[in-house]
Amino acid sequence: MGLSSLGIFHTIIGVAAIVAAVIDFIKYGKINLNTLSGKIYFYGTVVTSLTSLGISKHGGFNPGHVFAIFIIVLVLAAYFLNSKRKNSGRARYFENFWLSFSFFLSLVPTVNETFTRVPLGHPLAKDIKDPVIGNTLLVLLLLFIAGSIFQFRKQKFINKTTGL
């Protein structure tokens, strides 16, 4: 597979963050920064995004680095809203969306890297332009959109019932 020590560390932390997010989506319908799994997602995503800045098979600053920086901005902004705007119903909409969007964006390089490496010797995709990658990302985009609508509606109900 040809991963450096940093690449292995990055992958392990990234997988833990993705698993934590999936657990929160199943339990709460959103990434909940007030739970252990939400905290694992937050810290794991920050560490994974930062370590990705030191990894590049294309050399130099590239679109993957822009993704990483944008993901960091999204999770930090969501963290700020979670910790400083606890009683704001409007803040929950942004927090939920930014965390879900950060998760979706994290899956773009994850799918690309995984599909071009696994299974060893006969990867699912030849390169980033392979239709299997495009189709998978399209399905993930549709799930993200549907999930965002679900979160918006759920948060609207919560805000209405709690008076936020």
C-alpha positions in Angstrom: 0.0 0.0 0.0 3.0 2.3 0.4 1.9 4.3 3.5 4.4 6.3 5.5 4.3 6.3 9.3 2.4 9.6 9.1 0.0 8.1 6.6 -0.7 5.1 8.8 -1.3 7.4 11.8 -3.5 9.6 9.7 -5.5 6.6 8.5 -6.1 5.1 11.9 -7.2 8.5 13.4 -9.4 9.2 10.3 -11.1 5.8 10.5 -11.8 6.4 14.2 -13.4 9.8 13.5 -15.6 8.3 10.7 -16.7 5.5 12.9 -17.5 7.9 15.7 -19.5 10.1 13.4 -21.5 7.1 12.1 -22.3 6.1 15.6 -23.6 9.6 16.4 -25.6 9.7 13.1 -27.3 6.4 14.1 -27.9 7.4 17.8 -28.8 11.1 17.4 -29.3 11.8 13.7 -26.4 14.2 13.9 -22.9 14.5 15.2 -23.3 15.5 18.8 -20.3 17.2 20.2 -21.6 16.7 23.7 -21.0 12.9 23.5 -17.8 10.9 23.6 -18.3 9.8 20.0 -18.9 13.4 19.0 -15.7 14.5 20.8 -13.8 11.6 19.1 -15.1 12.9 15.7 -14.1 16.5 16.5 -10.6 15.8 17.7 -10.0 13.0 15.2 -11.1 15.2 12.3 -8.9 18.0 13.4 -5.9 15.7 13.8 -6.6 13.9 10.5 -7.0 17.2 8.6 -3.8 18.5 10.1 -1.8 15.4 9.3 -3.2 15.4 5.8 -1.3 18.6 5.2 1.9 16.6 5.6 0.8 13.9 3.1 0.8 14.4 -0.6 1.4 12.0 -3.4 1.1 14.9 -5.9 3.6 17.2 -4.3 3.1 20.7 -3.0 -0.1 22.5 -2.0 -3.1 20.9 -3.8 -6.9 20.7 -3.6 -6.6 18.0 -0.9 -4.9 20.5 1.3 -7.7 23.1 0.7 -10.3 20.4 1.7 -8.4 19.8 4.9 -8.2 23.5 5.8 -11.9 24.0 5.0 -12.8 20.9 7.1 -10.8 22.3 10.1 -12.6 25.7 9.7 -16.0 23.9 9.6 -15.5 21.8 12.7 -13.9 24.7 14.7 -16.9 26.9 13.8 -19.3 24.2 14.9 -17.3 23.6 18.1 -17.5 27.4 18.8 -21.3 27.4 18.3 -21.7 24.3 20.5 -19.7 25.7 23.4 -20.5 29.5 23.2 -24.1 29.5 21.8 -25.7 26.7 23.8 -29.1 28.5 24.1 -29.4 29.5 20.4 -31.8 27.4 18.3 -30.4 29.1 15.2 -26.8 28.1 16.1 -27.9 24.5 16.2 -28.9 24.6 12.5 -25.4 25.8 11.6 -23.6 23.5 14.0 -25.5 20.5 12.6 -24.9 21.5 9.0 -21.2 22.3 9.4 -20.5 19.1 11.1 -22.4 17.0 8.6 -20.7 19.0 5.7 -17.3 18.4 7.3 -18.1 14.7 7.4 -19.2 14.6 3.8 -16.1 16.5 2.7 -13.9 14.1 4.7 -15.4 11.2 2.7 -14.3 12.6 -0.7 -10.6 12.0 -0.2 -11.4 8.9 1.8 -13.3 7.3 -1.0 -10.7 8.4 -3.6 -7.8 7.0 -1.6 -9.6 3.8 -0.5 -10.9 2.9 -3.9 -7.6 3.4 -5.6 -5.7 1.3 -3.0 -8.1 -1.5 -1.9 -8.1 -4.4 -2.5 -4.3 -4.6 -2.7 -3.1 -5.5 -6.1 -6.6 -5.0 -7.7 -8.1 -1.7 -6.5 -11.7 -0.9 -7.2 -10.7 2.2 -9.2 -7.8 3.0 -11.4 -7.7 6.7 -10.7 -9.8 9.6 -9.4 -11.7 9.8 -12.7 -13.0 6.2 -12.4 -16.8 6.0 -12.6 -17.0 3.9 -9.4 -15.6 6.8 -7.4 -17.9 9.3 -9.1 -21.0 7.2 -8.5 -20.1 6.5 -4.9 -19.6 10.2 -4.3 -22.9 11.0 -5.9 -24.7 8.5 -3.6 -22.9 10.1 -0.6 -23.9 13.6 -1.8 -27.5 12.5 -2.0 -27.3 11.0 1.5 -25.8 14.2 2.8 -28.6 16.3 1.3 -31.3 13.9 2.6 -29.6 13.9 6.0 -29.3 17.7 6.1 -33.0 18.0 5.4 -33.8 15.5 8.1 -31.5 17.4 10.6 -33.1 20.7 9.7 -36.6 19.4 10.3 -35.6 17.6 13.5 -33.9 20.8 14.8 -37.0 22.9 13.9 -39.2 20.6 16.0 -36.7 20.7 18.9 -36.5 24.5 18.7 -40.3 24.7 18.7 -40.8 22.3 21.6 -38.1 23.8 23.8 -38.8 27.5 22.9 -35.3 28.2 21.5 
